[in-house]
Amino acid sequence: MNKLTPQAIEHFFRKNQYLIIVIMYGIAVLALYPFFGKGFIFNQDDFLFHSARLDSYYKAVTQGDLFPKLFPEMANGYGYLADLFYPSILLLPYALFRIVGLSHVTAYFFFLILINCLTFLFSYFFYRAFSKQIVPSIIFASIYTTATYRLIDLFIRGALGETLAFCFLPLVIWGVYEVFFNNQKKWYLLAFGMTLLLLSHMISAFMVFWFVLGLLIYCLITRQFSKERFVSLAKATCFTCLLSAWAILPILEQSFHLSFNFSKKVIWAIGLEYSMSDFFLNSLGSNAGVWSNLKPNIGIFLLIVLLVSIVKYPILPKKNAVHYDYCRDRFNFKYEFIPLVSF
């Protein structure tokens, strides 16, 4: 009888890779289990806005308009330029579900299942680019897809934009890894990832921009960035700008001529009063809170992973800290997530 070793499990999955799809779909459905059988969607923090946006985009698609700017049904029939700052093209699958006859609630659930499946796939391939192994990649994708804060976005905040951003974020980080540290010829991963992130949630794309810029400055200062990698980054940047220009340019045009709330220093002072100690304590209990008392956190499991990673990171050679294969061979890491947190 063969021993159930990590190598044997890895070999089993390599011979039966269809199981990855089975696990993906199972987790995608299981993550939405609280919704099933209700026949309605809970009135969540941001969901009323997104619900109206979904329905308005569906009506626009039925009239042959995939890129609307004004939704006349929103704001009690007064109309609202929701699509000007929140591109809706990624809501097309929901619109197609409605077109084939599904109700608003059922189409929304199917749309979320699709998002969960894509989140699993992107995070799976992202981690496999580091580990070159199937089992650790499945474990990572499962944890990422069911991460506490992501489920808070689904069930408490109803934040469809952030939920889509979590879907494409692994693709962006994968692209950053290839351009900065691995095969710069795969710059298209960063380009497509950033474009999809921009079209899903502008704030997330803005934060990632500063992360990439900081990483670029660091690599330039430490002379770890070759001319070829800089050219690849430039290609990714130009391609992203070209693909998203139809959404970005109208936003810039409006922002230069009008005053909006996001240009002020304080938008929601009470809601933004959140300390690191609150984050730590809430993560210990995975307590998400409720709409009126939201408690964002990453959950106790990822908190433990983060703390262990911080402790073990200093023992790794700095120039090799981001390379999973080196860490695995040198320190005999098998199924740990240190390379991700270190990166």
Secondary structure, DSSP 8 states (H G I E B T S, - for coil): -----HHHHHHHHHH-THHHHHHHHHHHHHTTGGGTT-SS----TTHHHHHHHHHHHHHHHHTT-SS-S-BTTTTTTT-B-HHHHS--GGGHHHHHHHHTT--HHHHHHHHHHHHHHHHHHHHHHHHHHHH--HHHHHHHHHHHHT-HHHHHIIIII--HHHHHHHHHHHHHHHHHHHHHHS-GGGHHHHHHHHHHHHHH-HHHHHHHHHHHHHHHHHHHHTT---HHHHHHHHHHHHHHHHHHHHHHHHHHHHHHHS--GGGSS-S-TTTT---HHHHHHHHHHT--EETTEE----HHHHHHHHHHHHHHGGGS-GGGTT-HHHHHHHH--SS--HHHHH-
